[in-house]
């Protein structure tokens, strides 16, 4: 008989609260536990979400009842916890990033291959509307051969201060100085997951040394990472011959949209985005010197955003800058594949949370790989880690390691296959 998921949340901070209700509601989940190094946080979660407390990560590892963990601890700590959980026979859902160490990423892949356990990282970029659109158009051949793409995650440190303070305490600035490219996947995932099997071969990285947040960024003990850069940019040569530009910015006069593809270009078609408008163009089959351009915004924007822009464009634009639509899905995101129990539950990150949780649970239930499995995630993560090293060493061009495709024994999850419900 197939065993249901009993999952322990490791970390009860500002972000995990968006996911406890979703895991509780999923039909593959039987029980949710919570734990935190600060007992008062776990107690609050227990009361608000009506879930039991497990005293510690170590207790979760020893528990025969708990067969999965959801890692929501500080950014730098995910890798070691994931490795320990896999060694103890637990399925793992991990918040971003996977790890800040290439050796740890390789170890996670090794353990998943050995154990057959599920590892899935909660990367929203895979499920965002622009990514879905580019993935569908690339698959259909409408882009032709990929030439160039660029994506960015613009999240100024002023908009992140609260989360760092809540987890770092008095040392929050030392944690906040984490290199932007230790957290690259909100950008890299959007470009790379649009083209299955494509990965970065070489990168060169560049960094902006902050002149305004010198108490956070620097090499004189301001942070735990000896990191001088508040913004980082990389240029990558991809395995299909194309070029990718990725920027991770923490010192920038910008709020929303935070994560987006600005360009995705091919020999036959191009996608572009600017604040609140999405465009797709392709060669006119009747005249090979002209293109046909279409505004595809209504497909890629949540209805609440479309309505705001149509009612009063200037006011609607300001609402976009303020984050309107953050919790909402767009027409291109197919909600019909989701459990009925998710229907009225709060979403997040432009309608991606529901899909992330559903794919993890379905992967555990079927034994198949989720879309954000460790081999895929390694391709999102390693370019950033290598690019930071490049930036710290004069922007030299460096090779990016690749773990290859998943071993042949693994099957990929089809999120639209509901046959496992009858097993």
Secondary structure, 3 states (H helix, E strand, C coil): CCCCEEEEEECCCCCCHHHHHHHHHCCCEEEEEEECCCHHHHHHHHHHHCCEECCCHHHHHHCCCCCEEEECCCHHHHHHHHHHHHHCCCEEEECCCCCCCHHHHHHHHHHHHHHCCCEEECCHHHHCHHHHHHHHHHHHCCCCCEEEEEEEEECCHHHCHHHHHHHHHHHHHHHHCCCHHHCCHHHHHHHHCCCCCCCEEEEEEEEEECCCCCCCCCCCCCCCCCCCEEEEEEEEEECCCCEEEEEEECCCCCCCCCEEEEEEEECCEEEEEECCEEEEEEEECCEEEEEEEEECHHHHCEHHHHHHHHHCHHHHHHHHHCCCCCCCCECCCCHHHCCHHHCCCCCCCCCCHHHHHHHHHHHHHHCCECCCCHHHHHHHHHHHHHHHHHHHCCCCCEECCCCCCCCCCCCECCCCCCHHHHC
